[in-house]
């Protein structure tokens, strides 16, 4: 199967599932936080920053695809016009690109701030170091 016949939506769907699994795995409990060590915070934020840095390009590819589909005359609309919906979607995607860039920058600041942190508390037997 070539790259054009596979569904690229499966990749962000996997990323969304991974974040859902992370959220479930890190729920705080009565015995403590869902993440026990600053090193885990640092590594997690680093991975999330990498994801956020990649979002603008992915969103750009979606905007370009919509624009190309529109230019080729391959879009219809249930209401309104394909031009209206394409313009609205592309504008929102460009905004999402800018916001994702801001998210990436904020996560880089978190990553830098958590780098020097260490843990000095007791180590349970089932730690996540």
C-alpha positions as CSV (number, residue, x, y, z in Angstrom):
1,X,0.0,0.0,0.0
2,X,1.5,3.4,-0.9
3,X,1.5,6.5,1.2
4,X,-1.3,8.1,-0.8
5,X,-3.7,5.2,-0.1
6,X,-3.1,5.0,3.7
7,X,-5.2,7.3,6.0
8,X,-2.9,9.9,7.5
9,X,-5.5,10.7,10.1
10,X,-4.4,7.5,11.9
11,X,-1.3,9.2,13.2
12,X,-2.9,12.1,15.1
13,X,-5.5,9.6,16.3
14,X,-2.7,7.6,17.8
15,X,-1.2,10.7,19.4
16,X,-4.6,11.6,20.9
17,X,-5.0,8.1,22.3
18,X,-1.5,8.3,23.8
19,X,-2.4,11.6,25.5
20,X,-5.6,10.0,26.8
21,X,-3.5,7.1,28.2
22,X,-1.0,9.5,29.8
23,X,-3.9,11.4,31.4
24,X,-5.3,8.2,32.8
25,X,-1.9,7.0,34.0
26,X,-1.1,10.3,35.8
27,X,-4.3,10.8,37.7
28,X,-3.6,12.0,41.2
29,X,-4.6,9.5,43.9
30,X,-5.2,9.9,47.7
31,X,-1.7,8.6,48.2
32,X,-0.1,11.3,46.0
33,X,0.4,12.9,42.7
34,X,0.2,10.9,39.5
35,X,3.8,11.8,38.7
36,X,6.1,11.2,41.6
37,X,9.4,12.6,40.4
38,X,10.6,15.9,38.8
39,X,12.7,13.8,36.3
40,X,9.5,12.3,35.0
41,X,8.0,15.8,34.7
42,X,11.0,17.0,32.8
43,X,11.0,14.0,30.4
44,X,7.2,14.2,29.8
45,X,7.3,18.0,29.2
46,X,10.2,17.5,26.8
47,X,8.2,14.9,24.8
48,X,5.2,17.2,24.8
49,X,7.3,20.1,23.6
50,X,8.6,18.0,20.7
51,X,4.9,17.2,19.8
52,X,4.0,20.8,20.0
53,X,6.9,21.8,17.8
54,X,5.6,19.5,15.1
55,X,2.0,20.6,15.2
56,X,2.5,23.8,13.1
57,X,3.9,21.9,10.1
58,X,1.1,19.3,10.4
59,X,-1.5,22.0,10.5
60,X,0.1,23.8,7.5
61,X,-0.1,20.5,5.5
62,X,-3.9,20.3,6.3
63,X,-4.4,23.9,5.2
64,X,-2.4,23.4,2.0
65,X,-4.4,20.2,1.2
66,X,-7.8,22.0,1.7
67,X,-6.6,24.9,-0.5
68,X,-5.4,22.5,-3.2
69,X,-8.7,20.6,-3.1
70,X,-10.6,23.8,-3.4
71,X,-8.5,25.2,-6.3
72,X,-8.9,21.9,-8.1
73,X,-12.7,22.1,-7.7
74,X,-12.9,18.9,-5.7
75,X,-15.0,20.3,-2.8
76,X,-18.7,20.6,-2.3
77,X,-20.7,22.0,0.7
78,X,-23.9,20.9,2.3
79,X,-24.7,24.6,2.9
80,X,-23.0,27.8,2.1
81,X,-20.2,27.5,-0.4
82,X,-16.9,25.5,-0.5
83,X,-15.1,28.8,-0.8
84,X,-16.6,30.1,2.5
85,X,-15.9,26.9,4.4
86,X,-12.4,26.5,3.0
87,X,-11.5,30.1,3.9
88,X,-12.9,29.7,7.4
89,X,-11.0,26.4,7.9
90,X,-7.7,27.7,6.5
91,X,-8.0,30.8,8.7
92,X,-8.6,28.7,11.7
93,X,-5.8,26.4,10.8
94,X,-3.4,29.3,10.5
95,X,-4.5,30.5,14.0
96,X,-4.0,27.0,15.3
97,X,-0.4,27.1,13.9
98,X,0.4,30.3,15.8
99,X,-1.2,28.9,19.0
100,X,0.8,25.7,18.6
101,X,4.0,27.7,18.3
102,X,3.1,29.5,21.5
103,X,2.4,26.2,23.2
104,X,5.8,24.9,22.1
105,X,7.5,28.0,23.4
106,X,5.7,27.7,26.8
107,X,6.6,24.0,27.1
108,X,10.2,24.8,26.3
109,X,10.2,27.3,29.3
110,X,8.7,24.5,31.5
111,X,11.3,22.1,30.3
112,X,14.1,24.5,31.1
113,X,12.7,25.3,34.5
114,X,12.2,21.7,35.5
115,X,15.7,20.6,34.3
116,X,17.5,21.6,37.5
117,X,14.9,20.1,39.8
118,X,15.7,16.9,41.7
119,X,13.9,14.6,44.1
120,X,14.9,14.3,47.8
121,X,11.9,12.4,49.2
122,X,11.5,8.8,50.1
123,X,11.6,6.2,47.3
124,X,8.7,3.8,47.3
125,X,9.3,0.3,45.9
126,X,7.2,0.9,42.8
127,X,8.8,4.2,41.8
128,X,8.8,5.6,38.2
129,X,12.4,6.8,38.1
